[in-house]
Amino acid sequence: MNELDEIWSKMLSKALENAKASGRHDVADYLALKATNDAIRKASTTWLFDTMLEIAGEANRNNSSISIERQEPHNFSWNGSNMAGSLLRMRQGVRCLTIEAGWTRTPADGFMRGGALAFARITHFGMAKQNADLMLLQSDGFPDWYVRRDEKAGDHFRSESLRGHFQIFLGE
C-alpha cells in the first residue's frame, strides 16, 4: 500500500468512527461499504499484477530478458473519468506490454460505470487489436474480472487470459 492509500484508509476509519459516535448509522454504513469495496479493489488489482509478474518472472528465469517497470501511484483516463491505481510495463526489444488498473477515488475523478468496482487496460504496443479492457464486477458475491465488450461484461478473465496476453507479447 502506498503512502497516499494508507493516509486515505486512516481518514476513512476515523470518519467511520465519528459517524458511529454521532449516531449517523447511514453514513457509517456507507463508509463501511466503501472500505470493503476498496479492500476488494486493492486485492483484485494486486492479483492482476502479481499474476503477470509471476508469468514474466518464469520467462526471465528462462533467459527472456524482459525488463519490468512498476509505477504506483498511476492515473489514467477511462471514459472521461480519472482512474487512480497502478501500472505494470514489460519490455523486450521493441515489444511492450502495459497493464493499468485502478478506480475513481474522489468525486472529482468521476464515477465508475456499469457497476464496476475497478477497471483495467491491457495494451500491446503496436498491436491495438490485441488490447483488452477489463472490468471488476461482483459475481455471486465474489469479485471477478471480465473482458469489457460493447460497454458490458463479456468473458471471464482468468490467469490463463493473462498468460495468453503474455504469449502475444513474446510473439508466440
JOCOR-V834929 format. One record per residue. N is the residue number from 1. RES is the residue in three letters. OMEGA is omega in whole degrees, -180 to 180 (none if undefined). D_FIRST is the distance of its C-alpha to the first C-alpha in Angstrom with 2 decimals. Layout:
((N & RES & OMEGA & D_FIRST) (N & RES & OMEGA & D_FIRST))
This chain:
((1 & MET & 179 & 0.00) (2 & ASN & -174 & 3.79) (3 & GLU & 180 & 6.67) (4 & LEU & 178 & 8.21) (5 & ASP & 180 & 6.11) (6 & GLU & 178 & 6.41) (7 & ILE & -180 & 9.97) (8 & TRP & 180 & 10.66) (9 & SER & 178 & 9.98) (10 & LYS & 179 & 12.27) (11 & MET & 179 & 14.74) (12 & LEU & 178 & 14.98) (13 & SER & 179 & 15.70) (14 & LYS & 179 & 18.26) (15 & ALA & 178 & 19.85) (16 & LEU & 177 & 20.21) (17 & GLU & 180 & 21.93) (18 & ASN & 180 & 24.15) (19 & ALA & 178 & 25.16) (20 & LYS & -178 & 26.17) (21 & ALA & -178 & 28.04) (22 & SER & 177 & 29.96) (23 & GLY & 179 & 30.94) (24 & ARG & -176 & 29.10) (25 & HIS & 177 & 28.31) (26 & ASP & 178 & 28.06) (27 & VAL & 179 & 25.23) (28 & ALA & 178 & 23.61) (29 & ASP & 179 & 23.94) (30 & TYR & -179 & 22.42) (31 & LEU & 177 & 19.35) (32 & ALA & 177 & 18.99) (33 & LEU & 179 & 19.36) (34 & LYS & 180 & 16.77) (35 & ALA & 178 & 14.16) (36 & THR & 179 & 15.37) (37 & ASN & 178 & 15.35) (38 & ASP & 178 & 11.79) (39 & ALA & 178 & 10.83) (40 & ILE & 179 & 13.39) (41 & ARG & -178 & 12.24) (42 & LYS & -180 & 8.70) (43 & ALA & -178 & 10.60) (44 & SER & 177 & 13.34) (45 & THR & 176 & 11.79) (46 & THR & 177 & 10.07) (47 & TRP & -179 & 13.69) (48 & LEU & -178 & 15.21) (49 & PHE & -178 & 13.57) (50 & ASP & 178 & 13.88) (51 & THR & 179 & 17.42) (52 & MET & 177 & 18.43) (53 & LEU & 177 & 17.20) (54 & GLU & 179 & 19.26) (55 & ILE & -180 & 22.21) (56 & ALA & 178 & 22.06) (57 & GLY & 177 & 21.80) (58 & GLU & 179 & 24.86) (59 & ALA & 180 & 26.72) (60 & ASN & 176 & 25.95) (61 & ARG & 177 & 27.35) (62 & ASN & 174 & 30.44) (63 & ASN & 178 & 30.73) (64 & SER & 179 & 29.44) (65 & SER & 179 & 28.09) (66 & ILE & 175 & 25.17) (67 & SER & -175 & 22.94) (68 & ILE & 180 & 19.28) (69 & GLU & 178 & 17.07) (70 & ARG & -180 & 13.44) (71 & GLN & 179 & 12.50) (72 & GLU & 4 & 9.31) (73 & PRO & 179 & 9.82) (74 & HIS & 177 & 13.03) (75 & ASN & 175 & 15.65) (76 & PHE & -177 & 18.62) (77 & SER & 178 & 21.63) (78 & TRP & 180 & 22.57) (79 & ASN & 177 & 25.99) (80 & GLY & 177 & 25.90) (81 & SER & 178 & 22.49) (82 & ASN & 177 & 19.45) (83 & MET & 177 & 16.47) (84 & ALA & -178 & 13.06) (85 & GLY & -175 & 10.67) (86 & SER & 178 & 10.82) (87 & LEU & 174 & 13.96) (88 & LEU & -179 & 15.41) (89 & ARG & 177 & 18.91) (90 & MET & -180 & 21.47) (91 & ARG & 172 & 24.86) (92 & GLN & -175 & 28.08) (93 & GLY & 179 & 31.04) (94 & VAL & -180 & 31.38) (95 & ARG & 179 & 29.32) (96 & CYS & 176 & 25.83) (97 & LEU & -178 & 23.50) (98 & THR & 173 & 20.56) (99 & ILE & 175 & 18.03) (100 & GLU & 177 & 16.25) (101 & ALA & 179 & 14.38) (102 & GLY & 179 & 13.28) (103 & TRP & 178 & 14.84) (104 & THR & -178 & 16.42) (105 & ARG & -177 & 14.54) (106 & THR & 177 & 17.62) (107 & PRO & 180 & 21.34) (108 & ALA & 179 & 22.06) (109 & ASP & -176 & 20.00) (110 & GLY & -179 & 22.59) (111 & PHE & -180 & 22.43) (112 & MET & -178 & 21.60) (113 & ARG & 173 & 24.88) (114 & GLY & 180 & 26.50) (115 & GLY & -178 & 24.49) (116 & ALA & 173 & 21.45) (117 & LEU & 180 & 17.98) (118 & ALA & 175 & 16.55) (119 & PHE & 175 & 18.34) (120 & ALA & 179 & 18.16) (121 & ARG & 175 & 20.66) (122 & ILE & -175 & 22.01) (123 & THR & 175 & 24.31) (124 & HIS & -178 & 26.99) (125 & PHE & 177 & 28.38) (126 & GLY & -180 & 32.08) (127 & MET & -173 & 32.14) (128 & ALA & -179 & 31.32) (129 & LYS & 180 & 32.99) (130 & GLN & -179 & 30.44) (131 & ASN & 178 & 27.44) (132 & ALA & 172 & 25.76) (133 & ASP & -177 & 24.03) (134 & LEU & 173 & 22.05) (135 & MET & 179 & 21.33) (136 & LEU & -179 & 19.39) (137 & LEU & 171 & 21.88) (138 & GLN & 180 & 22.60) (139 & SER & -177 & 25.49) (140 & ASP & 178 & 27.40) (141 & GLY & -179 & 24.57) (142 & PHE & 177 & 22.02) (143 & PRO & 180 & 19.67) (144 & ASP & 175 & 21.19) (145 & TRP & 177 & 20.97) (146 & TYR & 172 & 24.33) (147 & VAL & -178 & 25.98) (148 & ARG & 179 & 26.91) (149 & ARG & 178 & 30.66) (150 & ASP & 177 & 32.72) (151 & GLU & -179 & 30.08) (152 & LYS & 178 & 29.86) (153 & ALA & 177 & 28.14) (154 & GLY & -178 & 30.00) (155 & ASP & 172 & 29.49) (156 & HIS & 177 & 26.67) (157 & PHE & -175 & 24.21) (158 & ARG & 178 & 23.70) (159 & SER & 176 & 22.76) (160 & GLU & 178 & 26.39) (161 & SER & 177 & 25.84) (162 & LEU & 179 & 23.10) (163 & ARG & 177 & 25.57) (164 & GLY & 177 & 28.23) (165 & HIS & 179 & 26.31) (166 & PHE & 178 & 25.73) (167 & GLN & 175 & 29.47) (168 & ILE & 178 & 30.35) (169 & PHE & -180 & 28.24) (170 & LEU & -179 & 30.23) (171 & GLY & -179 & 33.45) (172 & GLU & none & 34.40))
